[in-house]
């Protein structure tokens, strides 16, 4: 008997060639078709079964039976082909469902990654701004402290400076010295006591006046310091508020962009599901073809029947390419 190629994993056959007959009178196609039917009866149509190859072989066998007028066999094969078509279409729908779920999950993961990166960047911006605010405030406080210290040193130095007394006191001191030079110590002592009393009064008065002057100057300095610090804090608060507004605007844009992409993806997926269901239902009533509805859908996708914006999904090793050509690496393609 002529050796047969394996059914599973077989490549599509070349254009039909004249069938060779075995010693029992069966053609190679007959033997392969019976082998397929036996495998379906014993093994079933699990996920590892190549339905396209089964359908191809049985479709050629059904046509051969029809040509031989073996209608009973052709009817049997036709029923098996319907079962295989239904199985392949079920696989197609499941694969489509898995793929669309993968696309939605990939979009959600990409959005969460973008959102985390957005928060990271803006947290760094706000932290840097707050650090700058603290540095500016510390520098201003240090400058104010230095200015106040210099003012206090000036006050201390001025308090030890020569005091300018009144002309009356100076005249009394002159008389005092003249009497002392004349050795009239009794009168000189009286004049000195009178001068000491006047000097004490004038010194207290001058000290109070100086203290009032310095107190007013210190109050003015402290008021100016408080105003400068309040103005700095107000500027920083306005800057931080503007940062928060900018962050809110960018966040709204990010969420709007995500919602637009998500709605676009959902719209495309709804179109695919709707048209897939319509084509499968229409194809189920077509008795003039042995091809499955999945084959018709693939042809329709290639022809752009599903719309110019919806391209056929391409599966590569270890990655899935979505409708927006975004690659989700590390994802296994769903069964088709």
C-alpha positions in Angstrom: 0.0 0.0 0.0 1.2 3.5 -0.8 2.6 5.3 2.3 0.4 8.2 3.5 1.5 11.6 4.8 0.6 12.5 8.4 -2.8 14.1 8.9 -1.9 16.4 11.8 0.5 19.1 10.8 0.1 18.4 7.1 0.5 21.3 4.6 -2.2 22.3 2.2 -2.0 20.1 -0.9 -1.0 21.2 -4.3 -3.7 21.4 -7.1 -5.5 18.1 -7.4 -3.5 15.4 -9.2 -4.9 12.2 -10.6 -5.5 9.8 -7.7 -3.3 6.7 -7.4 -5.1 3.5 -6.6 -3.9 1.1 -4.0 -3.9 -2.7 -4.5 -7.4 -2.9 -3.0 -8.8 -0.4 -5.6 -9.1 2.6 -3.2 -7.4 5.8 -4.1 -5.0 7.6 -1.8 -7.8 10.2 -1.1 -10.2 7.4 -0.1 -7.6 6.0 2.4 -6.8 9.4 3.8 -10.5 10.3 4.2 -11.3 7.0 6.0 -8.2 7.6 8.2 -9.6 11.1 9.1 -13.0 9.6 9.8 -11.5 7.0 12.1 -9.4 9.6 13.9 -12.5 11.7 14.4 -14.5 8.7 15.7 -11.7 7.6 18.1 -9.8 10.7 19.1 -12.4 13.4 18.5 -11.7 17.0 17.5 -9.6 18.3 20.3 -7.6 21.6 20.3 -4.5 19.8 18.8 -6.5 18.6 15.8 -5.9 20.5 12.5 -9.4 21.0 11.5 -8.5 22.9 8.3 -6.6 19.8 7.0 -9.5 17.5 8.0 -12.0 19.7 6.2 -9.8 19.9 3.1 -9.4 16.1 2.8 -13.1 15.4 3.5 -14.3 18.1 1.2 -12.2 16.5 -1.7 -13.6 13.1 -0.7 -17.2 14.3 -0.6 -16.7 15.7 -4.2 -15.2 12.4 -5.3 -18.2 10.5 -3.8 -20.5 12.9 -5.6 -18.7 12.3 -8.9 -18.9 8.5 -8.4 -22.6 8.9 -7.6 -22.0 7.4 -4.1 -24.5 9.8 -2.5 -24.9 7.8 0.7 -21.2 8.2 1.5 -21.3 11.8 0.3 -24.2 12.5 2.7 -22.3 10.9 5.6 -19.2 13.0 4.8 -21.4 16.1 4.5 -22.7 15.6 8.1 -19.1 15.2 9.4 -18.1 18.3 7.5 -20.9 20.3 9.1 -19.6 19.1 12.5 -16.1 20.1 11.7 -17.2 23.5 10.4 -19.1 24.1 13.6 -16.1 23.1 15.7 -13.8 25.4 13.8 -16.2 28.3 14.0 -16.5 27.6 17.8 -12.7 27.8 18.0 -12.7 31.0 16.0 -15.3 32.6 18.3 -13.4 31.5 21.4 -10.1 32.7 19.9 -11.7 36.1 19.0 -13.1 36.4 22.6 -9.7 35.6 24.1 -7.9 37.9 21.7 -10.3 40.8 22.5 -9.9 40.2 26.2 -6.1 40.3 25.8 -6.4 43.6 23.9 -8.5 45.1 26.6 -6.2 43.9 29.3 -3.2 45.1 27.4 -4.8 48.5 27.0 -5.6 48.7 30.7 -2.1 47.6 31.7 -0.6 50.2 29.4 -2.9 52.9 30.9 -2.0 51.9 34.5 1.7 52.1 33.6 1.2 55.5 32.0 -0.8 56.6 35.1 2.0 55.4 37.5 4.6 57.2 35.4 2.5 60.4 35.4 2.2 60.3 39.2 5.9 59.7 39.5 6.9 62.6 37.3 4.4 65.0 39.0 5.4 63.9 42.5 9.0 64.7 41.7 8.0 68.1 40.3 6.0 69.0 43.4 8.8 67.7 45.8 11.4 69.8 43.9 9.1 72.9 44.2 8.5 72.4 47.9 12.3 71.9 48.5 13.0 75.1 46.6 10.3 76.8 48.7 12.0 75.7 52.0 15.4 76.7 50.7 14.1 80.2 49.8 12.4 80.6 53.1 15.4 79.5 55.0 17.6 81.9 53.1 15.3 84.8 53.8 15.1 84.0 57.5 18.8 83.8 57.7 19.1 87.2 56.0 16.6 88.7 58.4 18.4 87.3 61.4 21.7 88.8 60.2 20.1 92.2 59.7 18.6 92.2 63.1 21.8 91.1 64.8 23.7 94.0 63.1 21.0 96.4 64.2 21.3 95.2 67.9 25.1 95.6 67.7 24.6 99.1 66.4 22.3 99.9 69.3 24.8 98.6 71.8 27.6 100.6 70.3 25.5 103.7 70.2 24.5 103.4 73.9 28.2 103.6 74.9 28.9 106.7 72.7 29.5 110.2 74.2 26.3 111.7 75.6 25.6 115.4 74.6 24.3 117.2 77.7 22.6 120.6 77.9 24.4 124.0 77.9 23.2 124.7 81.5 24.9 121.5 82.7 28.1 122.3 80.9 28.1 125.8 82.5 27.6 124.3 86.0 30.5 122.0 85.4 32.6 124.9 84.3 31.8 126.9 87.5 32.5 123.7 89.5 36.0 123.4 88.0 36.7 127.1 88.5 35.8 127.0 92.2 37.9 123.8 92.6 40.8 125.6 91.0 40.4 128.4 93.5 40.4 125.9 96.3 36.9 126.8 97.2 36.0 123.2 97.7 32.9 123.8 99.8 31.1 125.7 97.0 32.6 123.4 94.4 31.0 120.4 96.2 27.7 122.1 96.3 27.8 123.0 92.6 29.0 119.4 91.8 26.0 117.9 93.6 23.7 120.1 91.8 25.4 119.2 88.4 25.3 115.5 89.2 21.6 115.7 89.9 20.9 117.5 86.6 23.2 115.1 84.7 21.3 112.1 86.0 18.0 113.6 85.0 19.4 114.5 81.5 21.0 111.1 81.1 17.7 109.3 81.9 15.9 111.5 79.5 18.4 110.9 76.7 18.4 107.1 77.4 14.6 107.0 77.2 14.6 108.9 73.9 17.2 106.6 72.4 15.4 103.5 73.6 12.2 104.8 72.0 14.0 105.5 68.7 15.6 102.1 68.6 12.3 100.4 69.5 10.5 102.1 66.6 13.3 101.2 64.2 13.3 97.5 65.5 9.5 97.4 65.1 9.8 98.7 61.5 12.5 96.1 60.7 10.5 93.3 62.2 7.4 94.4 60.3 9.3 94.6 57.0 10.7 91.1 57.7 7.2 89.7 58.3 5.9 91.4 55.1 8.7 90.0 53.1 8.2 86.5 54.5 4.4 86.6 53.9 5.0 87.8 50.3 7.4 85.0 49.7 5.0 82.4 51.1 2.2 83.8 49.0 4.3 83.6 45.8 5.2 80.0 46.6 1.6 79.1 47.4 0.5 80.6 44.0 3.3 78.7 42.3 2.2 75.4 44.0 -1.4 76.1 43.1 -0.5 76.6 39.5 1.4 73.3 39.6 -1.6 71.5 40.9 -3.8 73.0 38.2 -1.3 72.0 35.5 -1.3 68.5 37.0 -5.1 68.3 37.0 -5.2 69.5 33.3 -2.7 66.9 32.3 -4.5 64.2 34.2 -7.8 65.1 32.6 -6.1 64.9 29.2 -4.5 61.5 30.0 -7.9 60.1 31.2 -9.7 61.6 28.1 -7.1 60.0 25.8 -7.5 56.6 27.6 -11.3 56.8 27.3 -11.1 57.7 23.6 -8.7 54.8 22.9 -10.9 52.4 25.0 -14.1 53.5 23.3 -12.4 53.1 19.9 -11.2 49.6 20.8 -14.6 48.6 22.1 -16.3 50.0 19.0 -13.9 48.0 16.7 -14.4 44.9 18.8 -18.2 45.3 18.7 -18.1 45.6 14.9 -16.0 42.5 14.6 -18.2 40.5 17.0 -21.4 41.7 15.3 -20.2 41.1 11.7 -18.6 37.8 12.8 -21.9 36.6 14.2 -23.8 37.7 11.1 -21.4 36.0 8.8 -21.4 32.8 10.8 -25.2 32.7 10.9 -25.4 33.4 7.1 -22.7 30.8 6.4 -24.5 28.2 8.6 -27.4 28.2 6.0 -25.1 27.9 3.0 -25.1 24.3 1.8 -23.1 25.1 -1.3 -19.7 25.2 0.4 -17.6 22.9 2.6 -15.5 25.8 3.9 -16.0 26.9 7.5 -17.4 30.3 8.4 -13.9 31.1 9.8 -12.5 30.8 6.3 -15.1 33.2 5.0 -14.3 35.6 7.8 -10.6 35.5 7.1 -11.3 36.3 3.4 -13.6 39.1 4.4 -11.0 40.6 6.8 -8.4 40.6 4.0 -10.8 42.2 1.6 -11.6 45.0 4.1 -15.3 44.0 4.6 -15.0 44.8 8.3 -14.0 48.4 7.6 -10.8 50.2 6.6 -9.9 50.9 10.3 -10.1 47.2 11.3 -7.2 45.1 10.0 -6.8 41.4 10.4 -5.1 40.5 13.7 -1.6 39.2 13.2 -0.1 36.7 15.6 3.6 36.5 16.0 5.7 34.3 18.2 5.4 35.6 21.8 3.4 38.7 20.9 0.0 40.0 19.8 -0.4 43.0 17.6 -3.6 44.9 18.4 -5.8 47.2 16.2 -3.7 50.2 17.0 -0.5 48.3 16.1 0.5 48.2 19.8 2.5 45.1 20.6 1.9 43.4 23.9 5.0 41.4 24.4 5.0 38.1 26.3 1.4 37.3 25.5 0.6 34.1 23.8 -1.8 34.3 20.9 -5.2 32.8 21.5 -6.3 29.7 19.5 -7.9 30.6 16.2 
